[in-house]
């Protein structure tokens, strides 16, 4: 039996499979960015998964699925075994990608990325120029170091994307950042709508944009995606998939892979359905911004957690959604951000607090 839910990552048996696994290989980082999910620390922890545990994790994942593995942090390049881990994942047929701030990417590091099968690198850029980016990163010179890292990645022949966290502080610069990314040869730009967790929770009141600003930004992003040749993706912004369909309906366009690419085949919040997060300690969460644990690979195998976690089963049942998300006609393609709901209320099933839309049934 096939899925009746557009974009749900299911097998023909309706068994959910992981499509994208974000792995916090360490919480250590050389920067202390104001919006960081990880609350990064200066030094690696003895609690980090060992090399052996890391290899075993990849083996257990590859035994039942072939998701994209995002090696992140903290800063993954502070691990001296990161390329051993990447190489093993590549040997298992996993698509290994790496998320970095870019400041540590020397020509030699870039060559090692290429040699161990890293297929894409994401670089976080949160300002259109050095002044604004360095203010985010809390380190003078971070912007220039990241741009140097990008040049080294390009020279090694690895595709790269630019990740941008959208806050009040850089909202006006997003168009410039996107144009800059296009100009320097990025394969994609992913904008991340801030979720108040980690360091981000401490700055939420000052940095979270309003629901109306979300609407305006996502509508602009939709328009921009039609103007540029690279892929633009909105992350932690499930209401983009509502906006995409609203705009298509107004224009009389049927949403298909030919008209809207991969976004025609997926949905908004994928936490626990197609996406999950593994912490540096081996704890498994629905995503990196929803701090409710589904299990630990040091106690239970990853496949067992993925298939049988009660938390994941709840997140896979959209009939459990509460508040205005419950009756919303777009819930199967949006679902609301479960992490923002939890951050605001302590209930991951309640309505998305930063959505400006009122469902038809509630009007």
HELIX and SHEET records of a PDB file:
HELIX    1   1 UNK A   51  UNK A   62  1                                  12    
HELIX    2   2 UNK A   76  UNK A   78  5                                   3    
HELIX    3   3 UNK A   82  UNK A   91  1                                  10    
HELIX    4   4 UNK A  107  UNK A  115  1                                   9    
HELIX    5   5 UNK A  130  UNK A  137  1                                   8    
HELIX    6   6 UNK A  142  UNK A  155  1                                  14    
HELIX    7   7 UNK A  171  UNK A  173  5                                   3    
HELIX    8   8 UNK A  174  UNK A  183  1                                  10    
HELIX    9   9 UNK A  199  UNK A  202  1                                   4    
HELIX   10  10 UNK A  204  UNK A  207  1                                   4    
HELIX   11  11 UNK A  211  UNK A  225  1                                  15    
HELIX   12  12 UNK A  239  UNK A  251  1                                  13    
HELIX   13  13 UNK A  257  UNK A  260  1                                   4    
HELIX   14  14 UNK A  261  UNK A  264  5                                   4    
HELIX   15  15 UNK A  302  UNK A  308  1                                   7    
HELIX   16  16 UNK A  310  UNK A  315  1                                   6    
HELIX   17  17 UNK A  318  UNK A  320  5                                   3    
HELIX   18  18 UNK A  323  UNK A  327  1                                   5    
HELIX   19  19 UNK A  338  UNK A  345  1                                   8    
HELIX   20  20 UNK A  360  UNK A  362  5                                   3    
SHEET    1   A10 UNK A 231  UNK A 235  0                                        
SHEET    2   A10 UNK A 188  UNK A 193  1                                        
SHEET    3   A10 UNK A 159  UNK A 166  1                                        
SHEET    4   A10 UNK A 120  UNK A 124  1                                        
SHEET    5   A10 UNK A  95  UNK A 100  1                                        
SHEET    6   A10 UNK A  68  UNK A  72  1                                        
SHEET    7   A10 UNK A  20  UNK A  24  1                                        
SHEET    8   A10 UNK A 275  UNK A 278  1                                        
SHEET    9   A10 UNK A 283  UNK A 285 -1                                        
SHEET   10   A10 UNK A 293  UNK A 296 -1                                        
END                                                                             
